[in-house]
Amino acid sequence: MTTHTQQRSAPAPYALLGGFLLLLAALFAVSFAVGQLAGPVAPDMHGVTHPDDEPGSHDMGGMGH
């Protein structure tokens, strides 16, 4: 008769990694679903333009052309 005196006290590292990845995917899916239900935070928000944003206005001082 064989007896099982040796039992696994801790799960294998790959099982822990797989469980962690499943938990991470589930949290991502839930957060994505909540974001879709909430919709855009500020639908009328547009980028603000500054006079300094014109092309060629980002010249570095001391650099010759």
VOLO-787254 format. One record per residue: x, y, z of N, C-alpha, C in turn; residue number from 1; chain. Coordinates in Angstrom, 3 decimals, always signed. Layout:
N
torvo n.px X&n.py Y&n.pz Z&ca.px X&ca.py Y&ca.pz Z&c.px X&c.py Y&c.pz Z&k NUM&c A
...
END
This chain:
65
torvo n.px +0.849&n.py -1.167&n.pz +0.000&ca.px +0.000&ca.py +0.000&ca.pz +0.000&c.px +0.901&c.py +1.238&c.pz +0.000&k 1&c A
torvo n.px +0.548&n.py +2.199&n.pz -0.835&ca.px +1.343&ca.py +3.415&ca.pz -0.906&c.px +0.615&c.py +4.528&c.pz -0.184&k 2&c A
torvo n.px +1.363&n.py +5.311&n.pz +0.515&ca.px +0.782&ca.py +6.452&ca.pz +1.218&c.px +1.367&c.py +7.731&c.pz +0.642&k 3&c A
torvo n.px +0.557&n.py +8.719&n.pz +0.622&ca.px +1.009&ca.py +10.017&ca.pz +0.112&c.px +1.397&c.py +10.886&c.pz +1.296&k 4&c A
torvo n.px +2.650&n.py +10.823&n.pz +1.653&ca.px +3.116&ca.py +11.622&ca.pz +2.780&c.px +3.581&c.py +12.999&c.pz +2.326&k 5&c A
torvo n.px +3.859&n.py +13.121&n.pz +1.028&ca.px +4.366&ca.py +14.396&ca.pz +0.526&c.px +3.251&c.py +15.085&c.pz -0.261&k 6&c A
torvo n.px +2.796&n.py +16.205&n.pz +0.224&ca.px +1.753&ca.py +16.961&ca.pz -0.442&c.px +2.320&c.py +18.308&c.pz -0.862&k 7&c A
torvo n.px +1.742&n.py +18.843&n.pz -1.895&ca.px +2.179&ca.py +20.178&ca.pz -2.331&c.px +1.615&c.py +21.218&c.pz -1.377&k 8&c A
torvo n.px +2.498&n.py +21.975&n.pz -0.791&ca.px +2.034&ca.py +23.021&ca.pz +0.116&c.px +1.831&c.py +24.341&c.pz -0.617&k 9&c A
torvo n.px +2.509&n.py +24.507&n.pz -1.747&ca.px +2.386&ca.py +25.744&ca.pz -2.511&c.px +2.192&c.py +25.396&c.pz -3.979&k 10&c A
torvo n.px +1.373&n.py +26.179&n.pz -4.697&ca.px +1.183&ca.py +25.909&ca.pz -6.126&c.px +2.452&c.py +26.197&c.pz -6.921&k 11&c A
torvo n.px +2.536&n.py +25.611&n.pz -8.094&ca.px +3.702&ca.py +25.805&ca.pz -8.954&c.px +3.813&c.py +27.271&c.pz -9.366&k 12&c A
torvo n.px +5.022&n.py +27.747&n.pz -9.616&ca.px +5.195&ca.py +29.162&ca.pz -10.012&c.px +4.420&c.py +29.511&c.pz -11.282&k 13&c A
torvo n.px +4.335&n.py +28.583&n.pz -12.223&ca.px +3.601&ca.py +28.869&ca.pz -13.458&c.px +2.104&c.py +28.999&c.pz -13.188&k 14&c A
torvo n.px +1.601&n.py +28.253&n.pz -12.236&ca.px +0.187&ca.py +28.375&ca.pz -11.879&c.px -0.079&c.py +29.741&c.pz -11.241&k 15&c A
torvo n.px +0.841&n.py +30.197&n.pz -10.419&ca.px +0.687&ca.py +31.526&ca.pz -9.819&c.px +0.741&c.py +32.610&c.pz -10.882&k 16&c A
torvo n.px +1.660&n.py +32.470&n.pz -11.827&ca.px +1.773&ca.py +33.455&ca.pz -12.901&c.px +0.523&c.py +33.449&c.pz -13.765&k 17&c A
torvo n.px +0.018&n.py +32.270&n.pz -14.082&ca.px -1.201&ca.py +32.178&ca.pz -14.878&c.px -2.395&c.py +32.778&c.pz -14.157&k 18&c A
torvo n.px -2.504&n.py +32.528&n.pz -12.862&ca.px -3.587&ca.py +33.118&ca.pz -12.084&c.px -3.485&c.py +34.624&c.pz -12.032&k 19&c A
torvo n.px -2.275&n.py +35.116&n.pz -11.881&ca.px -2.070&ca.py +36.570&ca.pz -11.850&c.px -2.446&c.py +37.196&c.pz -13.183&k 20&c A
torvo n.px -2.054&n.py +36.559&n.pz -14.292&ca.px -2.380&ca.py +37.100&ca.pz -15.607&c.px -3.886&c.py +37.063&c.pz -15.860&k 21&c A
torvo n.px -4.562&n.py +36.013&n.pz -15.398&ca.px -6.015&ca.py +35.960&ca.pz -15.535&c.px -6.679&c.py +37.064&c.pz -14.716&k 22&c A
torvo n.px -6.193&n.py +37.298&n.pz -13.517&ca.px -6.726&ca.py +38.368&ca.pz -12.686&c.px -6.488&c.py +39.730&c.pz -13.335&k 23&c A
torvo n.px -5.312&n.py +39.921&n.pz -13.890&ca.px -4.990&ca.py +41.177&ca.pz -14.557&c.px -5.895&c.py +41.400&c.pz -15.767&k 24&c A
torvo n.px -6.118&n.py +40.355&n.pz -16.544&ca.px -6.998&ca.py +40.475&ca.pz -17.716&c.px -8.432&c.py +40.765&c.pz -17.289&k 25&c A
torvo n.px -8.888&n.py +40.135&n.pz -16.212&ca.px -10.247&ca.py +40.380&ca.pz -15.731&c.px -10.403&c.py +41.817&c.pz -15.247&k 26&c A
torvo n.px -9.418&n.py +42.332&n.pz -14.522&ca.px -9.490&ca.py +43.720&ca.pz -14.053&c.px -9.464&c.py +44.701&c.pz -15.217&k 27&c A
torvo n.px -8.659&n.py +44.403&n.pz -16.234&ca.px -8.620&ca.py +45.264&ca.pz -17.414&c.px -9.965&c.py +45.259&c.pz -18.122&k 28&c A
torvo n.px -10.576&n.py +44.080&n.pz -18.259&ca.px -11.866&ca.py +43.988&ca.pz -18.931&c.px -12.944&c.py +44.746&c.pz -18.166&k 29&c A
torvo n.px -12.943&n.py +44.638&n.pz -16.849&ca.px -13.940&ca.py +45.346&ca.pz -16.040&c.px -13.732&c.py +46.855&c.pz -16.143&k 30&c A
torvo n.px -12.492&n.py +47.302&n.pz -16.072&ca.px -12.241&ca.py +48.741&ca.pz -16.144&c.px -12.582&c.py +49.285&c.pz -17.528&k 31&c A
torvo n.px -12.329&n.py +48.488&n.pz -18.571&ca.px -12.688&ca.py +48.915&ca.pz -19.921&c.px -14.198&c.py +49.021&c.pz -20.067&k 32&c A
torvo n.px -14.930&n.py +48.053&n.pz -19.523&ca.px -16.387&ca.py +48.067&ca.pz -19.602&c.px -16.966&c.py +49.263&c.pz -18.848&k 33&c A
torvo n.px -16.429&n.py +49.571&n.pz -17.693&ca.px -16.902&ca.py +50.726&ca.pz -16.929&c.px -16.606&c.py +52.014&c.pz -17.689&k 34&c A
torvo n.px -15.449&n.py +52.090&n.pz -18.325&ca.px -15.116&ca.py +53.268&ca.pz -19.125&c.px -16.041&c.py +53.440&c.pz -20.312&k 35&c A
torvo n.px -16.429&n.py +52.328&n.pz -20.934&ca.px -17.363&ca.py +52.409&ca.pz -22.055&c.px -18.742&c.py +52.863&c.pz -21.591&k 36&c A
torvo n.px -19.162&n.py +52.400&n.pz -20.424&ca.px -20.463&ca.py +52.808&ca.pz -19.895&c.px -20.459&c.py +54.279&c.pz -19.491&k 37&c A
torvo n.px -19.340&n.py +54.754&n.pz -18.960&ca.px -19.271&ca.py +56.137&ca.pz -18.490&c.px -19.214&c.py +57.113&c.pz -19.656&k 38&c A
torvo n.px -18.620&n.py +56.704&n.pz -20.756&ca.px -18.520&ca.py +57.574&ca.pz -21.919&c.px -17.374&c.py +58.567&c.pz -21.758&k 39&c A
torvo n.px -17.287&n.py +59.494&n.pz -22.695&ca.px -16.197&ca.py +60.472&ca.pz -22.636&c.px -16.340&c.py +61.396&c.pz -21.424&k 40&c A
torvo n.px -15.227&n.py +61.751&n.pz -20.862&ca.px -15.237&ca.py +62.586&ca.pz -19.660&c.px -15.597&c.py +64.021&c.pz -20.012&k 41&c A
torvo n.px -14.987&n.py +64.542&n.pz -21.054&ca.px -15.246&ca.py +65.923&ca.pz -21.475&c.px -15.420&c.py +65.934&c.pz -22.987&k 42&c A
torvo n.px -16.639&n.py +65.684&n.pz -23.490&ca.px -16.816&ca.py +65.563&ca.pz -24.933&c.px -16.565&c.py +66.846&c.pz -25.716&k 43&c A
torvo n.px -16.737&n.py +68.011&n.pz -25.111&ca.px -16.534&ca.py +69.273&ca.pz -25.828&c.px -15.140&c.py +69.851&c.pz -25.629&k 44&c A
torvo n.px -14.262&n.py +69.099&n.pz -25.019&ca.px -12.920&ca.py +69.607&ca.pz -24.748&c.px -12.057&c.py +69.487&c.pz -26.002&k 45&c A
torvo n.px -11.447&n.py +70.592&n.pz -26.383&ca.px -10.582&ca.py +70.619&ca.pz -27.554&c.px -9.210&c.py +71.103&c.pz -27.126&k 46&c A
torvo n.px -8.235&n.py +70.816&n.pz -27.955&ca.px -6.883&ca.py +71.277&ca.pz -27.667&c.px -6.797&c.py +72.789&c.pz -27.720&k 47&c A
torvo n.px -5.993&n.py +73.352&n.pz -26.895&ca.px -5.813&ca.py +74.802&ca.pz -26.851&c.px -4.574&c.py +75.141&c.pz -27.661&k 48&c A
torvo n.px -4.721&n.py +76.069&n.pz -28.576&ca.px -3.571&ca.py +76.480&ca.pz -29.379&c.px -2.941&c.py +77.713&c.pz -28.757&k 49&c A
torvo n.px -1.643&n.py +77.750&n.pz -28.806&ca.px -0.875&ca.py +78.874&ca.pz -28.282&c.px -0.152&c.py +79.541&c.pz -29.443&k 50&c A
torvo n.px +0.137&n.py +80.811&n.pz -29.327&ca.px +0.894&ca.py +81.482&ca.pz -30.395&c.px +2.270&c.py +80.859&c.pz -30.608&k 51&c A
torvo n.px +2.803&n.py +80.209&n.pz -29.593&ca.px +4.126&ca.py +79.603&ca.pz -29.719&c.px +4.090&c.py +78.302&c.pz -30.501&k 52&c A
torvo n.px +2.908&n.py +77.806&n.pz -30.857&ca.px +2.792&ca.py +76.526&ca.pz -31.541&c.px +2.906&c.py +76.637&c.pz -33.060&k 53&c A
torvo n.px +3.290&n.py +77.806&n.pz -33.565&ca.px +3.435&ca.py +77.977&ca.pz -35.004&c.px +4.663&c.py +77.217&c.pz -35.480&k 54&c A
torvo n.px +4.633&n.py +76.722&n.pz -36.715&ca.px +5.805&ca.py +76.006&ca.pz -37.234&c.px +7.032&c.py +76.895&c.pz -37.271&k 55&c A
torvo n.px +8.140&n.py +76.370&n.pz -36.876&ca.px +9.383&ca.py +77.121&ca.pz -36.896&c.px +9.606&c.py +77.966&c.pz -35.668&k 56&c A
torvo n.px +8.699&n.py +77.946&n.pz -34.711&ca.px +8.858&ca.py +78.789&ca.pz -33.530&c.px +9.637&c.py +78.070&c.pz -32.429&k 57&c A
torvo n.px +10.018&n.py +76.827&n.pz -32.664&ca.px +10.737&ca.py +76.074&ca.pz -31.641&c.px +12.235&c.py +76.056&c.pz -31.916&k 58&c A
torvo n.px +12.755&n.py +77.207&n.pz -32.320&ca.px +14.188&ca.py +77.297&ca.pz -32.567&c.px +14.937&c.py +77.319&c.pz -31.258&k 59&c A
torvo n.px +16.050&n.py +76.650&n.pz -31.250&ca.px +16.877&ca.py +76.643&ca.pz -30.048&c.px +17.837&c.py +77.818&c.pz -30.134&k 60&c A
torvo n.px +17.990&n.py +78.530&n.pz -29.031&ca.px +18.880&ca.py +79.681&ca.pz -29.003&c.px +20.330&c.py +79.269&c.pz -29.251&k 61&c A
torvo n.px +21.011&n.py +80.045&n.pz -30.077&ca.px +22.424&ca.py +79.778&ca.pz -30.337&c.px +22.663&c.py +78.800&c.pz -31.468&k 62&c A
torvo n.px +21.613&n.py +78.287&n.pz -32.044&ca.px +21.789&ca.py +77.332&ca.pz -33.147&c.px +21.667&c.py +78.110&c.pz -34.453&k 63&c A
torvo n.px +22.660&n.py +78.033&n.pz -35.311&ca.px +22.623&ca.py +78.741&ca.pz -36.595&c.px +21.798&c.py +77.981&c.pz -37.620&k 64&c A
torvo n.px +21.224&n.py +78.717&n.pz -38.571&ca.px +20.413&ca.py +78.062&ca.pz -39.602&c.px +21.245&c.py +77.792&c.pz -40.808&k 65&c A
END
